[in-house]
Amino acid sequence: MARALIERALEQARIDPTRTAVRSAAGDRMRTRADVITEARRLAAELDRTTEAGATILVQGPSGAGFHAAVLAIWGSGRRALPIGPLNEADVLGLINAHRPGARIVTEAGHEPTGRSHLPILEASFEPSEQLGTLDRGEHASLLLQSSGTIGRPRVSLREALAIDRVAATLHATIGLTEEDRVLSALPMHHAYGIEHAVMLPILAGSEVIQMPKLEIDVATERLVSDATVLPAVPPTIDALASSPVPSTSLRLAYTAGSPLPVATRERFESVWGVKVGDLYGASEVGTITWGFDGRTTPVRGVDVQLADDGELMVRSDAMFVGYLDDSETAPCRERIAEGWFLTGDLARIEEDGTVELIGRARLQFDVGGLKVNPNDVEDVLREHPAVVEVMVSPLPLSETVNRVQARIVTRPDHEGDEAAFLESLRKHARAHLPPHQVPRRIEIVDALPRTPSGKLIRSQAPVDQPA
């Protein structure tokens, strides 16, 4: 009911208040367990003063102790958390209009949030205060997560209090973190992977979190050599860290999610760092689904799997989301839930020993830096440019683990002008209307897009090579 997670955090602060809870990888900021709980209680008092019970609260800003305190304050005061990342202005305002939040918490003092609005803004400042609230309403907590768009246009999924606790408990039993672990994380906190593995799991296990606002390989390597013991990552991070040998390491476990890890990358990393890389597969809607090593994963505790007639993987979980809540004025939509089973959008095989092997996507999405890109979303934006008549978006592989976005453009017959100026105009339009990871790295102007005799786009045909 999110109560167990909150009670665990309170217990840890009571038993060992001076123990480090969160620190920066650069070493310039450190917060103890007592610091985080005191700030959470201060923010809870502010929420009680400024917002209604059960209100939705936006959480925006850099990761770190302020994010931990904000989430504990929202859940502990019985409210709904909606973490948001580096979205463009229009997308943030769209979320605000759809979910009508009561306030916004900025997780680091001085951070300038995107999405101008008249919402009250609270800052996680860690300043002393005489006004401290209580964190005793966890049974009314809930979480809104922007899904990655695995099975279509990204949606906002709703998890209620019981699912929050069950997701954390399942991860604790599966990953096996302890109070002695130090988790190095550069994961985005507005995604399920980040909030589950860099906030919820460490709180329940009592582990310390070493937080990086963004991945810096030199800093990450230094921390993994000196003191970090657990690394939740995405394949590009594993690939980058496998490039240079290290003299010694404190790392005992690394694992990856988001997309399959190439065998060669796995072998290089394990050879350099001397630890196995775990494989985690999950979804914003149900939490962790499978876990294992060497690319062989099986369902975690509380999860059942089966295949639909077309081979799509279906999941039933004790941490199932309520449904998609794209508008606060409507009831949650359960369109991807069939008789209690969630349709993941992934094609799979299930072996006799229970191993789940993913073999493809039921839809068109692909990964960029651990984040999903829906080609239809990017195409819709590019097509808004007045000189564009047709567009097709596909992944641009830079290595075995790194993708970017590429687009093929057919311009209008009457379009004239300098090609370089047109491309710059199109990129400017894309940057204004898309999150950074969806902006095309390469744009190619073509006479026509490849199509089948029936007129369907042939997305598997890559454009001719040219400088990126």
Secondary structure, 3 states (H helix, E strand, C coil): CCHHHHHHHHHHHHHCCCCEEEEECCCCCEEEHHHHHHHHHHHHHHHHHHCCCCCEEEEECCCCHHHHHHHHHHHHCCCEEEEECCCCHHHHHHHHHHHCCCEEEECCCCCCCCCCCCCCEEECCCCCCCCCCCCCCHHHCEEEEECCCCCCCCCEEEEEHHHHHHHHHHHHHHHCCCCCCEEEECCCCCCHHHHHHHHHHHHHHCCEEEECCCCCHHHHHHHHHHCCCEEEECHHHHHHHCCCCCCCCCCCEEEECCCCCCHHHHHHHHHHHCCCEEEEEEECCCEEEEEEECCEEEECCCEEEEECCCCEEEEEECCCCCEECCCCCCCCECCCEECCEEEEEEEEEECCCCCEEEEEECCCCEEECCEEECHHHHHHHHHCCCCEEEEEEEEEECCCCCEEEEEEEEECCCCCCCHHHHHHHHHHHHHHHCCHHHCCCEEEECCCCCECCCCCECCCCCCCCCCC
